[in-house]
Amino acid sequence: MEKLKIGILGATGIVGQNYIKLLQGHPWFEVVDVAASPRSAGKPYEEAAGPKWQMPIPIPENIKGLIVRDVQDFDSIPEDLSFVFSAINMPTKDQIREVEFKYAKNNIPVVSNNSAHRWTPDVPMIIGEVNNEHSEVIPIQQKKRGFSKGFVAVKPNCSIQSYVTPIYALEKAGYKVDKIITTTLQAVSGAGYPGVPSLDMVDNIVPYIGGEEEKSEKEPLKIFGKVAEDGIVNDDSIEISATTTRVPVTDGHTAVLNVKFKDSIPEINEIIDIWTEFKSVPQELDLPFAPKQPIIYLYGDNRPQPRKDRDNDKGMAVTVGRLREDNVFDIKFVGLSHNTIRGAAGGAILNAELLKTKGFIK
């Protein structure tokens, strides 16, 4: 199969670098276009990104010589570009929204890692195993905004990846969730580069991450929502209370959850069976970036642990453990996901694979 030619917006930043690393050897996609800010434009990628390259591999040979394009130079978009991944960083979310919609207007689908469009009702916010059907909002977006082939689709915040899929699996099995209290322990890589100063993180926990608690409480409601005439209508049946913290861990976001059900309460062994047997559309389609087992349950009392479990199944699986009864709510457990793979570039790559399979990307 001839590979689709794709671009990366914000290619010199950390998330852009992760895209480049993860897309090496991808069976469907080939990076041919890299775009960034005007200060990087016109330079070979190796020169523009080299001093701040943070990946554990050298810059790939096929990327080094690509000339960085100004991300807002729409006249220089390669004609044979099938779509772009967006990881642009700009002063305001309004600017990001404008740039991403301009690419869509220019017939370029945008699969975004940014938060700017997560609350735009006609923009799907997708976790492949949970709400792939939200791609049905794309024709609504195209009609409303006058797009022909282009559109914008986004992935959700990295902080919710470690618990949304396990919660969805329980709801799909017929156990409706009423309330969730969650505390996240988020890795420093989630703050980007240079990120949190070392003197703030060494021997320390920071009990606040700006904007993360609101995302953790509200984004699942859109993911669990339904497609309506004008866009996504959020779910209002679950109450979520979140506390988000930054911990001295390199990669891997952990979440501690207390869960209350509305009606019937599943047995502990039944929950484990539901999680370990859970499969969804990405697994049925055998997409390249789909984990074979999207939810992995570990029985040891001291697991999951970021250093030992974040890379499970290409870094794309959610690993859960410590499931037990809760004497205030009904159950409690610990979830873990890799924030820079499943929670960022890898999750967006899976979304692009899903959208290609559904015919939205050609």
PyMOL commands that set and color helices and strands:
alter all, ss='L'
color gray80, all
select helices_A, chain A and resi 14-23+45-52+61-64+74-76+93-105+128-145+158-172+188-191+198-201+212-223+268-277+281-284+306-309+312-315+341-357
alter helices_A, ss='H'
color red, helices_A
select strands_A, chain A and resi 4-9+29-36+69-70+83-86+110-112+152-154+177-186+226-227+232-233+239-246+253-261+295-298+318-325+331-337
alter strands_A, ss='S'
color yellow, strands_A
deselect
rebuild
show_as cartoon
